[in-house]
């Protein structure tokens, strides 16, 4: 069994493929942290800085786009049950 990285760096944009990707598998914890932060009402700036490792003061557009795309991907995964059921790629 492969150990997932606890705090991996992220790409500027999350995947948009219709299926689960290796990037998604590597970033499950990132997605969970994004969903948790949103549920707790954390600001997107704080989440970008802490979870995504992008400084929104230095790179506001990149930080916002990364935040929005990764949060959307996290929600996509939960809506399809993959994140909660722990499914993997075929």
ChimeraX attribute file (.defattr): number of C-alpha atoms within 10 A of each C-alpha:
attribute: neighborCount
match mode: 1-to-1
recipient: residues
	/A:1	3
	/A:2	5
	/A:3	6
	/A:4	12
	/A:5	13
	/A:6	11
	/A:7	15
	/A:8	15
	/A:9	14
	/A:10	18
	/A:11	11
	/A:12	16
	/A:13	15
	/A:14	20
	/A:15	17
	/A:16	13
	/A:17	8
	/A:18	7
	/A:19	12
	/A:20	17
	/A:21	15
	/A:22	10
	/A:23	12
	/A:24	21
	/A:25	18
	/A:26	19
	/A:27	22
	/A:28	19
	/A:29	19
	/A:30	23
	/A:31	23
	/A:32	17
	/A:33	19
	/A:34	25
	/A:35	18
	/A:36	12
	/A:37	16
	/A:38	14
	/A:39	9
	/A:40	9
	/A:41	9
	/A:42	12
	/A:43	10
	/A:44	19
	/A:45	18
	/A:46	15
	/A:47	21
	/A:48	22
	/A:49	15
	/A:50	13
	/A:51	21
	/A:52	23
	/A:53	15
	/A:54	23
	/A:55	17
	/A:56	17
	/A:57	10
	/A:58	9
	/A:59	10
	/A:60	14
	/A:61	11
	/A:62	16
	/A:63	23
	/A:64	19
	/A:65	15
	/A:66	20
	/A:67	25
	/A:68	17
	/A:69	16
	/A:70	26
	/A:71	21
	/A:72	17
	/A:73	19
	/A:74	24
	/A:75	17
	/A:76	15
	/A:77	20
	/A:78	15
	/A:79	11
	/A:80	10
	/A:81	12
	/A:82	16
	/A:83	21
	/A:84	11
	/A:85	10
	/A:86	9
	/A:87	12
	/A:88	13
	/A:89	10
	/A:90	6
